[in-house]
Amino acid sequence: NGTVAALRPGETYLITTEFTGSGSQQYWLMGVGVEDSDGETSYGGGDVTVPIKSGSNQDWSTVNVISGREWVDVRFSISGEVRAVVATDDFESGGSTGGSGAWNGNWSLTNATINQNASDAYLGTHLMQMTGTSSVVQRSIDTTGLSKARLQFLMNAQLWQSGDSLTIEFHNGSSWQTLRTIGYSDLTGGYQLVDLDLSSLLSGGSQAIRITTSLASASAGLDIDEVRVA
């Protein structure tokens, strides 16, 4: 792991990190966390290729781990604009009242719970878990003074099959508006980032986020972690 301070959008940064293991791997799953001055962290990741810093294999598309260890250079950049975090919840409080910022009330949970399960959480030890064939989570947020905002969270589908889906909605002050429906074919395996623009729906005052699942099997579910509006 490595750290770079004072990141600026549009610039490229270098981290030298170490891979351990053996053999030649075509892809490595990398994650980059960007922390703001308040200690809040946004995450991005995906299958990336990295160049070899040392060793006999200089192919940019593979990593050949020699004698169990290999140092590599990873270059990354960030894009977008700097925005203040409006509200965030990493569920580490262990209950529906947690989080910080402009939340206007607690999470409303139907067939969903805030659980302590470090093996299922993306970060920390707690997460929100939606279970059963139909579950709904909802929370109000104060959007007074906002002209731009995005909803972001990390989701991990459990035992989904064709036809399963979740719907993310935002209340625009008068009615629910669908932001996105995510189906089985949209899954990437493991946690994936959901990033949705709320800007056109902001009306000021108390608005709300709602996430609903529709699953064929009662043993299926959805894990959610690191929710934020910024």
N, C-alpha and C positions, 0 to 999 in steps of 0.2 A: 504494500500500500504506500501511497505517497500523498503529499499535500502541496497545493499551490495557493498562495495568498493573493488577495486583491485582484480578483478576476474581473475582466471587462468584456462585455459582449462584443463579438466579432473578432477577438484575438485568439490565437492558437497557443496552447500551453503544452508543456512536456512534463511527464512524470516517468521516472525510471522505477520499475517495479520488478519483483521476482516471481517467476512461476516455479512451482515444484511439481514433481511427478516423474513420468518416464515416457519415452516414445515421442512420436511426432503427432501433433494435434493440428487439425486444419483451422479450427475456430476456437476462440476462448470467449466465454460470456463475461463481459466487462460491465462495471457499473461506475458511474461518476456521481458523486453527491456534491451539490453546491450549497454551502452554508452562508446565510446572510448575517448581518451584524447582530441580529437578535437571537442567533443560535438556531434558527429554523433551517431545515435542510430540504432541498428538492433533489429528486433522483432521476437519472436517466441511464439507460443501458441497452445492450443488445449484442448480437454477434458481431464482433469486430475483428479485423486482422491487425497484427502488430509486427514491426520489423525486429529482427534479431540485433542486439547490441554487440554480442560476442559469440564465438563458437563457429563451427564450420558451416552451418546452414544459414545462408544469407537470403533465403526466399522470403519475400514480404508477406506471402499468404500462409505460411506455416510457422509454427513454433516447435523447434526440435529441442526437447529438454535433455541436456547432456549431464550425465552423472547425477540425475535427480533434481538439478537446479539450473535455472537459466535467467539471466537478467535481460530485460527488454525495455525499450523506450516506447511509451504510449503517448501519442499526441491527441489532444481533444480541444474542442472549442465550445463556447456557449453562445447562444443567440437569444434575441428577444430584448425586451425592455425591463428595466428594474422597477418592481412594484412592491409596495408594502404588503405584508401578510395581513389579511383582514380577519381570518379565523383559521384555526388549525386544531386537529385532534389526532393524537397518536394512540389513544385508548389506554395509555399507561396508567391512568387513574383507576382503571378497572371497573368503571361504571358509566352510565349514560349521561352523567352530569359533567364529564371531564372536558378537556380542551381549553383553549384560550382565545381571546379576541372577541369579535362581535357576534358570537352565537346569541340567539334570543330564545333561551329555553334549552331543554334537554333533548336528547335523541328519543324519538318515539319508535319503539321496537315491536314488531309483530313477527313472531317466529324467528327472532334474532336475539343474540346476546353478546355482551362484551366479555370475552374469555381470556384467561391466562393460559397461554400455550406457546411457549418460546419456539417450538419446532414449526408451528404454523404461522407465527407472526413474521412480517417482513423485517421489522426492526423491533428491538426490545422484547418484551414478553407477553404483550397483550394485543388483541385485535378484535374486530367485529366479525361475527360469524352468522351468516344467514342460512337457515336450514329448512328442509321440507320442500314441498312442491310449490309453495307460494309464501313469500316473505316480503315484508316492507319495512324500510327504515326511513325516517324523516327527521329533519331538523330545521328550525327557523334561524335566519340570520338577518342582522340589521345592515342594510345596504345604503343607509343614508350617506349622501355625499359622494357615492361611487359613480364614476362614469365608465370605468373598465374593470373587469374582474374575470378570473378563470377559476373553474372548479377542477381540482386535481385529486386523484386518489389512486391507490394501488389495489388491484383486485387479483384474486387467484380462484379460478373455478375448480370445484371439486366434483369429480365423477359426472361431468356433464355428458350429454349425448345429443345427437342431432335433434333439433327442434327446441332445445333449451335456450333461454334468453334472459337478459336483464334489461330493464328500461330505466334510464336516468332522466328525471324531470326537474324543472325549475318553475316555481310559481312566480308569474310576472306581476303580481299584484291583483289580478282579477281571475286568472285561470292557470291551470297546469300546462306547461309547454314541454314537449318531448325534446330533450337535447340529443339523445342517442339511444339506439337499441343495439345491444351487443349479443350476437348469437354464437352458436357452437363453432361455426366456421371462422369466427373472428379471434378465437383463442390462439395464443402463441405458446402456451405451455408455461406453467409457473406464474409468478406475479408479472403483471403487465400494467403499464401506466395508462390511466384514463385522464385525458386533458381536454376540457370543454370550455368554450368561450361563453360567458354569461352576459357580455356587455350589452347586447341588443335587448335584453330582457330586464335590465335593471330599472326599477321604478322608485327606489328609495323607500326607507321604512322597513317593515318586517316582510321578508320574503322567505322562501323555503326551498330546500333540496329534498327530493324523494327518489329512492332507489327501490325497484320492485323486481323480484325474480319470478320466473315461470319455468318450472322444472318438471320433467316427466317422472322422476324417481324421488321418493321421500328420503333416500340416502344421499342424494346430491346436495350441493350447497355452494356458498360463495363466501370467500374470506376477503375482508376489506381492511386496509391499514393506511395510515399516514394521509388522512383527509385534510385538505386545505382549500381555502378560497383566498386568492391573491390577485 
